[in-house]
Amino acid sequence: MVQDRLDEAVSSASIMHHNYPNLPESYVLYAKALSKAGRFSQSMAVWEEAVNYLPLKTIWLAQAIQVAVKVGNEEVIKRLLSLLEGIFIHPPSAGLLAELTRQGRIVSGSVGIHCNQVMGWTWLPVGMGPRIEPIGGGASSPTILHTSMQICGTHALRSFALALPESKDAYSLRVFSPDHKDIPGSPLTCEPVSSISVRKTNRTGRPVVLMPVYDDKRATWISLASLLASQRVCTTPFDIVVVWDHGPDRHLFQYLERLARFQKIKLEVTPRNLGFLGAVNHGLRQYPNRDIVLLNADTIVNGDWFDRLHRISRACPKVGTITPMGSFAELVSFPSPRDPADVTSRKTTAKIDQAFKDAAGRRPWLEIPVGVGFCMYVTRELLNRIGGLDGYWLFSGYGEEVDLCLRAKKAGFCNLVALNVFVAHFGNRSFGLRKKALVAQNNKALFSRYPEYDKQYRQFLQDDPLRPHREAVSLKLYRPLDGPLHILYAWDKDSPNIDLLREAGKLQNQAWGALLIQDLGTKTYVTLQVRREIKLADTRFILPLQWPNLKTAMERLSPTCLMLHSLAAPVLKLAQQLGYPMELCLGQLTPQLLRLWRNGSPCPEDAFNMIRRVHCLDKDVAGWISAAGINAEVVLRENHIPVSEYFCAEIPAFPAWLVPAPRHLEEFRRLCSQASQQSRYGTLFYVLGVNDLWGNTPRPANIRPCPPVDREKSTPARAMLIIGNDPEQIRMWSAWAADRKIPCYLSVA
């Protein structure tokens, strides 16, 4: 009985976590419910998700570490302790640190720079406090602003905040324990803005493409190869300067030395590992009076990209920064900020860059709130006015270029996006937990310095002034699909059937296209989704106003047929207007078809007369089509999952594509068991999903997805399970079951 209640609590918490993934409390409730039920491995995974979502929540981190220790997963413990050593703006609990010490896990503290202060904490034996020592630059020691100490057993937890001394030069601070071991985060690179000389001189000499390099030999090789190739194409001469930041790969350094020896690049070496911020400022100091392009070592450029950026820098007055469009480029990402393309080849980059070049108008730029540091042109006028990156306010890791752009805006300069340039960025590299903590802490510093920035950024994403240009570029990239164009309602786009078809096309390296319809009576909104080598931007049309534009896009795509996933009037009407051969895809008997069947009419009037072929994803559906006397070729898609084949007495394994979505699994098992005990003939289930079933709830074994074809001769079902939260459909299906005296069970989310 107790275990049943615990399982019910887990099921409820799982539903809440799935329905509200952005609600922090949903992580806590789900993880705690799993722990109480004794499922510690699952609980550990949820806690890790939680700290990944909010990395600065040290209370969550402490509970995640405790569960990971109980499970004994050393790999997860290592990741969580790395995160612990990356959080320096507030300390963890002394109790957690004491427990880790008893287990022999050494955590000495964390230190970093935040809002003109050195902030951190240490966990050292009582009587052994941290020491601070300036290195280079002639700087004095920081001034103590705040300290606190909490003794727990043989160790003491000390937290501190120190004011950074004023200095015109860059310097370093070493924070270490009495046995001369650096505290994690030390030594600190202190880079005041004034370390980049603020001058009133004109730009002289060639512009410089400045590339900091630390690791990843393959990405660096691809990036430099594309950069050297473009240097031969561009009419504007520029120098390539690589700043080596003492990475771990000596072979990479030797490769850079070889390029410098043959005068392909200029190589600068930092005195020690300074991080992105320190490496950039080191390069800026070596090349005064030059325009600078900050370029990541995991990018691909194409053709005369630099000429186009350079022309924009000369065409607009008071230009501070220019950022091209890119992949994994935040607010200037293609095809969208929330779903960037994964572009990793020079060939694909060249195609997309050419499309951007062709789609740009006479004024190929637009003002944006901030630039993005993967590739950013910075004018000498801006650097002369405000200096370089600010290493007094932010800790090296993230947001340095955002701070530069916001300071530029305050100084009267503008930040632009180049609409005629595309630069690929391998930004899909996964961040470690420690990196995410640095990002979160730097964001706190940015929001405290620029309270209006977050609102402006979100407003820009909401308004999305770049959307028309992204759509125009996608139109340039349209090519014949060599396959069907799927037509469906917008709310069905994430159904399992559609996912299966989309994934099958991806695996077979086929293009995928879909028209999503949203009918609002007087107007119909149509969204065209296309994926070729990469996913292109969704193109929206308002019908009938933009009918000519839709026809033009369709002519470029030239689908072999239109694959209908519904027989609703708006779908049929649009398909008829487009004038392509039509085929129908059915995964289950929908409520609409069920109503028609119940009323004695197998299908809408003349609907099937226009359809040459019906694709059925289930044997029962194929049987119904045949029994209805529909004059169309029936194709059973064997490459999909026919649910009827999973008929058995108990529920075994589920198909692989259902495993990540165990929403109502526990509730379903309980109801199946209950119904089976009530029937002495065995149990045949109808399981029907309403509203939120698609993509969220598993379709288990021992089910049939629709009513039997021959109502008189077929074996009646013993029970029905309805899953979802749509009141209208729940009432409809419950009434259907009641008419046939079928016990009906509800699992309402």
Secondary structure as UniProt FT lines:
FT   HELIX           2..19
FT   TURN            21..22
FT   HELIX           24..36
FT   TURN            37..38
FT   HELIX           40..53
FT   TURN            55..56
FT   HELIX           58..71
FT   HELIX           74..84
FT   TURN            85..86
FT   HELIX           94..102
FT   TURN            103..104
FT   STRAND          109..114
FT   TURN            115..116
FT   STRAND          117..125
FT   TURN            126..127
FT   STRAND          131..135
FT   TURN            137..138
FT   STRAND          143..152
FT   TURN            153..154
FT   STRAND          155..163
FT   STRAND          171..176
FT   TURN            178..179
FT   TURN            184..185
FT   STRAND          188..190
FT   HELIX           193..195
FT   STRAND          208..213
FT   HELIX           217..233
FT   STRAND          239..244
FT   HELIX           250..261
FT   TURN            262..263
FT   STRAND          266..269
FT   HELIX           275..286
FT   TURN            288..289
FT   STRAND          292..295
FT   TURN            297..298
FT   STRAND          299..300
FT   TURN            303..304
FT   HELIX           305..315
FT   TURN            317..318
FT   STRAND          319..326
FT   HELIX           330..332
FT   TURN            337..338
FT   HELIX           346..359
FT   STRAND          365..367
FT   TURN            373..374
FT   STRAND          375..378
FT   HELIX           380..386
FT   TURN            391..393
FT   TURN            396..397
FT   HELIX           400..410
FT   TURN            411..412
FT   STRAND          414..425
FT   TURN            427..428
FT   HELIX           433..449
FT   TURN            451..452
FT   HELIX           453..463
FT   TURN            465..466
FT   HELIX           467..477
FT   STRAND          485..489
FT   HELIX           490..492
FT   TURN            493..494
FT   HELIX           496..507
FT   TURN            508..509
FT   STRAND          512..519
FT   STRAND          524..531
FT   STRAND          539..543
FT   TURN            544..546
FT   HELIX           547..557
FT   STRAND          562..564
FT   HELIX           569..578
FT   STRAND          582..586
FT   HELIX           591..598
FT   TURN            599..600
FT   TURN            605..607
FT   HELIX           608..610
FT   STRAND          611..616
FT   HELIX           619..627
FT   TURN            628..629
FT   STRAND          633..636
FT   TURN            638..639
FT   HELIX           643..646
FT   HELIX           656..658
FT   TURN            659..660
FT   HELIX           665..678
FT   TURN            680..681
FT   STRAND          685..690
FT   TURN            692..696
FT   STRAND          703..704
FT   TURN            711..713
FT   STRAND          719..724
FT   HELIX           727..739
FT   TURN            740..741
FT   STRAND          744..748
//
